[in-house]
Amino acid sequence: MFGVVSEWLHIYSKIWYVIFWTLTGTADTDATVVAVIGNWFGKSSRGFVMGLWGASPSVGNIVGTCIVNGVLHFGYQYSFLVTSSVTFAFGIVILFSLISSPRDVGLPGPDEFSKSARTSLSPDEEPLLGPGMATRSIESTVSVRPTAVGLCHACCLPGVVAYSIAYACLKFVNYSFFFWLPYYLQMAYGWKEDKADLLSVWYDVGGIIGKSYW
């Protein structure tokens, strides 16, 4: 709708672009992904997993830039068409394959399982608790789903607001540099658009290393 339909129907209204760009932003959220990762990985490994996941935007930027660079000569609208089609296809795969929580398939959460193993299956208590009681203990833990934290409550947690502001500033710098660099190379040095885009990919390569390491 943003780049393909508007070109085919010759719709170049600012209102059109504002509406669909805003709708795109409302569907672009990291909160759901963070919640799913938190459901599957315990506190001992969550930091490492989140570090690897933090590199995913840079990977997406690299793949997207390479795809756009390959179809841009057909017309700018095809860069929107191809990338949005790929995103939609992967969205369908995720919709039908992603299990948001271990509880959805009858398994305890990572922290709950380790806690149940320590309390119910320790060597000192094993003679007192038979296998049936241990199983019922784990099943009772699985059936309890913690209550989700609301937005107001989350903002009241220590460090959440400060981290959000810092992350917003980081995203501002990141995307300013990501979109500005190809334009600068074209305007200042007369580079072709495809070569400028490919060179800007190396910024995200460094981003992958930095995010994964830190």
C-alpha positions in Angstrom: 0.0 0.0 0.0 2.8 2.4 0.8 5.0 2.0 -2.3 3.3 -0.3 -4.8 -0.4 0.6 -4.8 0.4 4.3 -4.5 2.6 4.1 -7.6 0.3 1.9 -9.7 -2.7 4.1 -8.9 -0.6 7.3 -8.9 -1.6 8.3 -5.4 0.9 10.7 -4.0 -1.0 12.2 -1.1 0.8 12.9 2.2 -2.3 11.7 4.0 -2.0 8.4 2.3 1.6 7.9 3.3 1.1 9.1 6.8 -1.8 6.7 7.4 0.0 3.6 6.1 3.3 4.5 7.6 1.6 4.9 11.0 -0.2 1.5 10.6 3.2 -0.1 9.8 4.6 1.4 13.1 1.7 0.1 15.2 2.4 -3.5 13.9 6.2 -3.2 14.5 6.8 -4.1 18.2 9.6 -5.8 20.1 7.5 -6.4 23.2 5.9 -9.6 21.8 9.2 -11.1 20.8 10.8 -10.3 24.2 7.8 -12.0 25.9 8.2 -15.1 23.8 11.9 -15.4 24.4 11.3 -14.8 28.2 8.8 -17.7 28.2 11.2 -20.2 26.7 14.6 -19.3 28.2 15.5 -19.1 31.9 17.3 -16.4 33.6 20.7 -18.1 33.3 20.6 -18.1 29.4 18.2 -15.3 28.7 20.9 -12.6 28.5 22.9 -14.6 25.9 19.8 -15.3 23.8 18.6 -11.7 23.9 22.1 -10.6 22.8 21.9 -12.9 19.8 18.4 -11.8 19.1 19.5 -8.1 19.3 21.5 -8.6 16.1 18.4 -9.6 14.1 17.5 -6.0 13.0 21.0 -5.7 11.5 20.6 -9.0 9.7 17.2 -7.9 8.4 18.8 -4.6 7.2 21.5 -6.5 5.4 19.1 -8.9 3.7 16.6 -6.2 2.9 19.3 -4.0 1.4 20.6 -6.8 -0.8 17.1 -7.6 -2.0 16.3 -4.0 -2.8 19.6 -3.6 -4.6 18.7 -6.5 -6.8 15.3 -5.3 -7.9 15.7 -1.5 -7.7 16.5 -1.2 -11.4 13.0 -2.5 -12.3 11.5 0.5 -10.4 11.4 1.6 -6.7 7.9 0.1 -6.2 9.3 -3.4 -6.7 11.7 -2.9 -3.8 8.5 -2.5 -1.7 6.7 -5.4 -3.4 9.4 -8.0 -3.0 10.5 -7.2 0.5 6.9 -7.0 1.8 6.1 -10.3 0.1 9.0 -12.0 1.8 8.0 -10.5 5.1 4.4 -11.6 4.6 5.5 -15.2 3.7 7.6 -15.5 6.8 4.8 -14.0 8.9 2.6 -16.9 7.7 5.2 -19.4 8.7 5.5 -17.9 12.2 1.8 -17.7 12.6 1.4 -21.4 12.1 4.6 -22.6 13.7 5.5 -20.4 16.7 4.6 -21.7 20.1 4.6 -18.7 22.4 5.0 -20.5 25.7 6.0 -24.0 26.9 2.7 -24.1 28.8 0.9 -24.2 25.5 2.2 -27.6 24.8 2.0 -28.9 28.4 5.6 -28.1 29.5 6.7 -26.1 32.5 8.7 -22.9 32.0 12.5 -23.1 32.2 12.6 -21.5 35.7 9.6 -23.5 36.9 11.1 -26.8 35.7 14.4 -26.2 37.4 12.6 -25.1 40.6 10.4 -28.2 40.5 13.4 -30.4 39.9 15.2 -28.9 42.9 12.3 -29.0 45.3 10.5 -32.2 44.2 13.2 -34.4 42.7 16.2 -33.8 45.0 18.0 -36.9 46.4 17.0 -36.1 50.0 13.3 -35.9 49.2 13.1 -38.6 46.5 12.2 -41.4 48.9 9.4 -39.3 50.4 7.9 -38.1 47.1 7.1 -40.9 44.6 7.1 -40.4 40.9 3.4 -39.7 40.8 3.6 -36.9 43.4 6.6 -35.3 41.5 4.6 -35.4 38.3 1.6 -33.8 39.9 3.8 -31.1 41.4 5.2 -30.3 37.9 1.8 -30.4 36.3 0.3 -28.1 38.9 3.2 -25.7 38.2 2.5 -25.9 34.4 -1.2 -25.1 34.8 -0.5 -21.8 36.5 0.1 -19.0 34.0 1.6 -15.8 35.5 -0.4 -12.6 35.1 0.8 -10.2 32.4 2.3 -6.9 33.6 0.3 -3.8 32.5 1.9 -0.8 30.8 1.5 1.5 33.8 2.9 -1.1 36.1 5.9 -1.8 33.8 6.7 1.9 33.6 6.8 2.1 37.4 9.5 -0.7 37.5 13.0 0.7 38.3 15.0 1.5 35.2 12.3 0.9 32.6 11.7 4.5 31.7 15.5 5.3 31.6 16.2 2.3 29.4 13.3 3.1 27.1 14.6 6.7 26.6 18.1 5.4 26.0 16.9 2.8 23.5 14.8 5.5 21.7 17.9 7.7 21.3 19.9 4.7 20.1 17.3 3.9 17.5 17.3 7.5 16.4 21.0 7.5 15.8 20.9 4.0 14.2 18.2 4.8 11.6 19.5 8.3 10.9 22.9 6.9 10.0 21.3 3.9 8.1 19.2 6.1 5.9 21.5 9.1 5.7 24.7 7.3 4.6 23.6 6.1 1.1 22.1 9.5 0.4 25.3 11.2 1.5 27.4 9.0 -0.7 25.2 9.8 -3.7 25.0 13.6 -3.2 28.6 14.2 -2.0 30.6 11.7 -4.1 28.2 10.9 -7.0 28.1 7.2 -6.2 25.4 5.1 -7.9 22.5 4.2 -5.7 23.1 0.5 -5.7 26.8 0.8 -4.8 26.0 3.3 -2.0 23.4 0.9 -0.5 25.8 -2.1 -0.6 28.5 -0.1 1.2 26.1 1.0 3.9 25.5 -2.8 4.7 28.9 -2.8 6.5 27.5 -0.6 9.1 25.0 -3.4 10.0 27.8 -6.0 9.9 29.5 -4.1 12.6 26.2 -3.8 14.4 25.9 -7.6 14.5 29.3 -8.0 16.1 28.7 -5.2 18.6 25.2 -6.4 19.7 26.2 -10.0 19.9 29.4 -9.2 21.9 28.0 -6.7 24.4 
